[in-house]
Amino acid sequence: MNVMQQCDQIIAELHESKAQCQNNLELIKTKVKELAEEIKNISAPNRWEDLNDLRCTIQDKMYDLKKRALNSELDPFKVLEARQDITMWITKGESSVRMIELDISNNDAVRLKAWLSIDQNNLKTSQRFDRKPVEEALINSLFKEEQENLNNQLSKVEGAMNTNTHASRSIDNIKSSIKSSGLA
């Protein structure tokens, strides 16, 4: 074979090889488009609304429990006596925060109810206190098991909400990674 024939043969092989490569690449391109469509259709199930409904239901039950505690029928004379005792200590300059901490640790529903009956507008600014911990302690002293049960349920639901968010983000990140790699 002379040089011209060899050159023609090489060129023919190159054209044939180029055509095969183009056919293979077109097949791959078609498969990639199909995969891109499949990837687009993949999504994590989003149960946010269902979980949020559960959370709202639990929070409603917690609010009802709080109302029950605040409206609880404790012996009014004992509450009045405790309130007078508290007022006496406050007028002597005792720290209301320290006294509240003691009553919370003693889990004394009567004294906690007495604290909540005090009009804080009549107290010095330094003697005023945050009602929320006292309310929570009152709920705990009257309805400990119910409160623990609701807190556990709320923690479980909020954990599921985090799992839902992380799952959605993870799927979106993988899809974004595939897309940015140029594969899809």
C-alpha positions in Angstrom: 0.0 0.0 0.0 1.4 3.3 -0.9 1.3 6.5 1.2 -1.8 7.9 -0.5 -3.8 4.7 0.0 -2.7 4.4 3.6 -3.7 8.0 4.2 -7.1 7.4 2.6 -7.6 4.3 4.7 -6.7 6.3 7.9 -9.1 9.1 7.0 -11.9 6.6 6.3 -11.2 4.9 9.7 -11.3 8.3 11.4 -14.6 9.2 9.7 -16.0 5.8 10.7 -14.7 6.2 14.3 -16.1 9.8 14.5 -19.5 8.6 13.3 -19.5 5.8 15.9 -18.5 8.3 18.7 -21.2 10.8 17.6 -23.8 8.0 17.6 -22.6 6.8 21.1 -22.6 10.4 22.4 -26.1 11.0 21.0 -27.3 7.8 22.8 -25.7 9.1 26.0 -27.2 12.5 25.5 -30.6 11.0 25.2 -30.1 8.9 28.3 -28.9 12.0 30.2 -32.0 13.9 29.2 -34.1 11.0 30.4 -32.2 10.9 33.7 -32.5 14.7 34.0 -36.3 14.2 33.8 -36.2 11.4 36.4 -34.1 13.6 38.7 -36.5 16.5 38.3 -39.4 14.2 39.3 -37.6 13.0 42.5 -38.6 14.9 45.6 -38.7 14.1 49.3 -42.2 13.8 50.7 -43.0 17.1 52.5 -45.1 16.5 55.5 -44.6 19.9 57.0 -48.3 20.8 57.1 -49.2 17.5 58.8 -46.5 18.0 61.4 -47.4 21.6 61.9 -51.0 20.6 62.5 -49.9 18.1 65.1 -47.7 20.8 66.8 -50.6 23.2 66.8 -52.9 20.6 68.4 -50.3 19.9 71.1 -49.8 23.6 71.7 -53.6 24.0 72.0 -53.7 21.2 74.6 -50.8 22.9 76.5 -52.7 26.2 76.5 -55.8 24.4 77.8 -53.7 22.9 80.5 -52.3 26.3 81.4 -55.9 27.7 81.6 -56.9 24.8 83.8 -54.0 25.5 86.1 -54.6 29.2 86.3 -58.3 28.7 87.0 -57.7 25.8 89.4 -59.8 25.9 92.5 -57.3 25.8 95.3 -58.3 26.7 98.9 -58.8 30.5 98.7 -57.9 31.0 102.3 -54.6 29.2 101.9 -53.9 31.2 98.8 -54.7 34.4 100.6 -52.6 33.4 103.6 -49.7 32.6 101.3 -50.1 35.9 99.4 -50.0 37.8 102.7 -46.9 36.0 103.7 -45.2 36.7 100.3 -46.3 40.4 100.6 -44.8 40.6 104.1 -41.4 39.2 102.9 -41.4 41.5 99.9 -42.1 44.6 102.0 -39.2 43.6 104.2 -37.0 43.7 101.1 -36.6 40.0 100.4 -35.8 39.2 96.7 -38.9 38.0 95.0 -36.8 36.0 92.5 -35.1 34.1 95.3 -38.5 33.4 97.0 -40.1 32.3 93.7 -37.2 29.9 93.0 -37.7 28.4 96.5 -41.5 28.0 95.9 -40.8 26.5 92.5 -38.3 24.0 93.9 -40.8 23.1 96.7 -43.5 22.5 94.0 -46.0 24.4 96.2 -49.1 25.0 94.1 -50.8 27.3 96.8 -47.8 29.6 97.0 -47.3 29.6 93.2 -51.0 30.5 92.8 -50.5 33.3 95.4 -47.5 34.6 93.4 -49.7 34.8 90.3 -52.4 36.7 92.1 -50.1 39.5 93.0 -50.5 42.7 91.0 -47.0 43.5 90.0 -47.8 47.2 89.4 -47.8 47.5 93.2 -44.3 46.2 93.4 -41.0 48.1 93.0 -39.3 47.5 89.7 -36.6 45.5 91.4 -39.2 43.2 93.0 -41.1 42.4 89.7 -40.9 38.9 88.3 -41.4 37.0 85.1 -44.8 35.2 85.4 -44.0 32.5 82.8 -41.7 30.3 85.0 -44.3 30.6 87.8 -47.1 29.6 85.5 -45.1 26.6 84.2 -44.3 25.6 87.8 -48.0 25.8 88.7 -48.9 23.6 85.8 -46.2 21.2 86.7 -47.3 21.1 90.4 -50.9 20.4 89.4 -50.7 18.3 86.2 -47.1 16.9 86.1 -47.8 13.8 84.1 -50.0 15.6 81.5 -47.4 18.3 81.1 -44.6 15.8 80.7 -46.6 13.9 78.2 -47.4 17.0 76.1 -43.7 18.1 76.3 -42.6 14.7 75.1 -45.1 14.8 72.2 -44.0 18.4 71.3 -40.3 17.4 71.3 -41.1 14.4 69.1 -43.1 16.4 66.6 -40.4 19.2 66.5 -37.8 16.5 65.9 -39.9 15.1 63.0 -40.2 18.6 61.6 -36.4 19.0 61.6 -36.0 15.6 60.0 -38.5 16.6 57.3 -36.6 19.9 56.6 -33.2 18.1 56.5 -34.5 15.4 54.2 -35.9 18.0 51.7 -32.7 20.0 51.8 -30.6 16.9 51.4 -32.5 15.8 48.3 -32.4 19.3 46.9 -28.6 19.5 47.5 -28.0 16.2 45.7 -30.1 17.3 42.8 -28.3 20.7 42.6 -25.0 18.9 42.8 -25.9 16.6 39.9 -27.2 19.6 37.9 -24.1 21.7 38.5 -21.8 18.8 37.6 -23.2 19.1 34.1 -24.5 15.5 34.1 -28.1 16.5 34.0 
